[in-house]
Structure formats: C-alpha cells, structure tokens
Amino acid sequence: MDRLSAKSSHIVNRSAPGASVVPVLVYDDVRKVIGCLCDVFGFTERLRVAGKDGKITHAQLSFREGAVMLGSAGGQFRPPRQDEVNQYVVVHVEDVTAHFEHAQKLGARIVQPLTEMPFGERMYTAEDPGGHRWTFSQSVADVAPEAWGAKVSGKSSK
C-alpha cells in the first residue's frame, strides 16, 4: 500500500469535508451558485463563510459521500472563461434520467444531452451559472475496460 494514501488515525475536523478528494471551484458569485447546485442538481449546503461586506467567500456542499468547496474569485483565483473547459466534475447519481429531467425543468444549461457511453455509463453534462461543467452519471452496465479501448494499469490506486 502506498504510504501517502494509507489510512492512519487522524483528527476529524468538523470544519472540513469528510471526503478524501474535494475539488475547490472558483466563482464570481458563490451565493448564486449555491442555490443552483442545491436546487437544480441536488447538493446539500454544509457551511458558508461571508466576508465583512456580507459577500460569500467560501462554501462547502455535499452529495452523498462526496463534497465540493466553492471559493470566491480574487487574486490568483479565477473562474472559468466563457466556452472554455479546463476541468469538470463527475457526480454519480442513482437515476440519471430523473436527475436530467429535473435539471431541465429548472432551466439548467445542458451542454451534452443524456447519452449512453460505450464504457457502461449513462450521462449528461450541464453548466452552472458560474461556468463550471458538471457531468452527472449512472452506471448502466459492467463493461470490461478492454471492451472500449482502455488498458488497466498494474498499479492499484487503493
């Protein structure tokens, strides 16, 4: 087992998400995006922090066992540019069709419609008001990686 990913006894910090990997996404308007991610995509707000001016500078959201942090733009931290994708977040959901229909009903900007992929996932991609892309996915088949052209490495990430 890789010593960097090995479990050890550690402090549980109530101010930090419990997930092992937590993306931090930068937005111009964190408050606006919290509503979209919670109402449209089903996240749950965990906490938020406001500056002295009342502007939300940081938030933590959860989705099942996962988490994401939202940070306010400033200094070297910048939100994505229009029509550019340098990253996106994949979220596994129980019923991607129902999730897609709910997002459409609430006016989400769908950038990739619901599609069944050759690697056994059914997914769609939406863009939030801050320009970040979210792919929501459901496993619909157990497909061997070699069946769609992937090669499994000899190293385990666990």
C-alpha positions as CSV (number, residue, x, y, z in Angstrom):
1,M,0.0,0.0,0.0
2,D,1.3,3.5,-0.9
3,R,2.2,5.3,2.3
4,L,0.7,8.5,1.0
5,S,-2.8,7.0,0.7
6,A,-2.6,4.7,3.7
7,K,-5.2,5.2,6.3
8,S,-4.0,6.5,9.7
9,S,-5.6,7.7,12.8
10,H,-6.3,11.3,12.3
11,I,-8.3,14.2,13.7
12,V,-11.9,14.5,12.5
13,N,-12.3,18.2,11.7
14,R,-15.9,19.4,11.7
15,S,-14.9,22.4,9.6
16,A,-13.6,20.2,6.8
17,P,-15.5,17.9,4.4
18,G,-15.1,14.2,5.2
19,A,-14.4,13.1,1.6
20,S,-10.9,12.0,0.7
21,V,-10.8,14.1,-2.5
22,V,-12.5,17.5,-2.6
23,P,-12.4,19.8,-5.6
24,V,-12.4,23.5,-5.0
25,L,-14.2,25.5,-7.7
26,V,-13.8,29.3,-8.1
27,Y,-16.8,31.6,-8.8
28,D,-17.5,35.3,-9.2
29,D,-20.7,34.8,-7.2
30,V,-20.6,31.9,-4.7
31,R,-24.1,32.8,-3.2
32,K,-25.8,32.5,-6.6
33,V,-24.1,29.1,-7.4
34,I,-25.0,27.6,-4.0
35,G,-28.7,27.9,-4.9
36,C,-28.2,26.4,-8.4
37,L,-26.1,23.4,-7.2
38,C,-28.5,22.7,-4.3
39,D,-31.9,23.3,-6.0
40,V,-31.1,22.1,-9.5
41,F,-28.5,19.4,-9.0
42,G,-29.4,18.1,-5.5
43,F,-26.3,19.1,-3.5
44,T,-26.7,19.9,0.2
45,E,-25.1,23.0,1.7
46,R,-22.8,22.1,4.6
47,L,-21.5,25.5,5.5
48,R,-20.8,29.0,4.2
49,V,-18.5,31.9,5.1
50,A,-19.1,35.5,4.5
51,G,-16.6,38.4,4.4
52,K,-17.1,41.6,6.4
53,D,-19.0,43.0,3.4
54,G,-21.5,40.1,3.6
55,K,-20.3,38.6,0.3
56,I,-20.0,34.8,0.5
57,T,-16.3,33.9,0.1
58,H,-16.4,30.1,0.7
59,A,-19.0,27.3,0.9
60,Q,-18.9,23.6,1.3
61,L,-21.5,21.4,-0.4
62,S,-22.1,17.6,-0.1
63,F,-23.5,15.0,-2.3
64,R,-23.8,11.5,-0.7
65,E,-20.3,10.7,0.4
66,G,-18.7,13.3,-1.8
67,A,-18.0,17.0,-1.3
68,V,-17.1,20.1,-3.2
69,M,-15.9,23.5,-2.0
70,L,-16.7,26.8,-3.7
71,G,-14.4,29.8,-3.4
72,S,-14.8,33.4,-4.4
73,A,-12.7,34.8,-7.2
74,G,-9.8,37.1,-6.3
75,G,-6.1,37.4,-6.7
76,Q,-4.7,34.3,-8.5
77,F,-8.1,32.5,-8.2
78,R,-10.2,32.9,-11.3
79,P,-13.5,31.4,-12.5
80,P,-13.6,29.6,-15.9
81,R,-13.8,31.7,-19.1
82,Q,-16.8,31.5,-21.4
83,D,-16.8,28.4,-23.7
84,E,-13.5,27.0,-22.2
85,V,-13.3,23.8,-20.3
86,N,-10.2,23.1,-18.3
87,Q,-11.8,20.7,-15.8
88,Y,-15.2,19.3,-14.9
89,V,-16.7,17.3,-12.1
90,V,-18.4,13.9,-12.4
91,V,-21.1,13.1,-9.9
92,H,-22.7,9.6,-9.8
93,V,-26.4,9.6,-9.2
94,E,-29.0,6.9,-8.7
95,D,-31.3,7.8,-11.6
96,V,-29.6,9.9,-14.2
97,T,-32.8,10.2,-16.3
98,A,-34.8,11.7,-13.4
99,H,-31.9,13.9,-12.5
100,F,-31.6,15.2,-16.1
101,E,-35.4,15.8,-16.3
102,H,-35.3,17.7,-13.0
103,A,-32.4,19.9,-14.1
104,Q,-34.0,20.6,-17.5
105,K,-37.3,21.5,-15.7
106,L,-35.4,24.0,-13.5
107,G,-33.7,25.6,-16.5
108,A,-30.2,24.1,-16.3
109,R,-27.9,24.9,-19.2
110,I,-27.4,21.4,-20.7
111,V,-24.2,21.3,-22.8
112,Q,-24.2,17.5,-23.5
113,P,-27.6,15.7,-23.6
114,L,-28.3,12.4,-21.9
115,T,-26.1,9.8,-23.7
116,E,-25.2,6.2,-23.1
117,M,-21.5,5.7,-23.3
118,P,-19.6,2.6,-24.5
119,F,-17.9,2.2,-21.1
120,G,-21.2,1.5,-19.3
121,E,-22.3,4.9,-18.1
122,R,-25.4,7.0,-19.0
123,M,-24.6,10.6,-18.5
124,Y,-25.3,14.3,-19.3
125,T,-23.3,17.5,-18.7
126,A,-24.7,20.8,-17.5
127,E,-23.0,24.2,-17.0
128,D,-23.7,26.1,-13.8
129,P,-24.2,29.9,-13.7
130,G,-20.5,30.4,-12.9
131,G,-19.3,28.5,-16.0
132,H,-18.2,25.2,-14.3
133,R,-19.3,22.0,-16.0
134,W,-20.9,19.1,-14.1
135,T,-21.3,15.6,-15.6
136,F,-24.0,13.5,-13.9
137,S,-23.6,9.8,-14.5
138,Q,-25.3,6.5,-13.7
139,S,-23.7,3.0,-14.2
140,V,-25.9,1.1,-16.5
141,A,-23.6,-1.9,-17.3
142,D,-20.5,-3.5,-16.1
143,V,-18.1,-3.2,-19.1
144,A,-14.6,-4.6,-19.2
145,P,-12.2,-1.7,-19.7
146,E,-10.6,-3.5,-22.7
147,A,-14.0,-3.7,-24.4
148,W,-13.9,0.1,-25.1
149,G,-10.2,0.5,-25.6
150,A,-8.8,1.2,-22.1
151,K,-5.8,-0.6,-20.7
152,V,-5.8,-1.4,-17.0
153,S,-2.5,-0.5,-15.3
154,G,-0.8,-2.9,-13.0
155,K,-0.9,-0.5,-10.1
156,S,-3.8,-0.1,-7.8
157,S,-4.9,3.3,-6.5
158,K,-6.3,1.9,-3.3
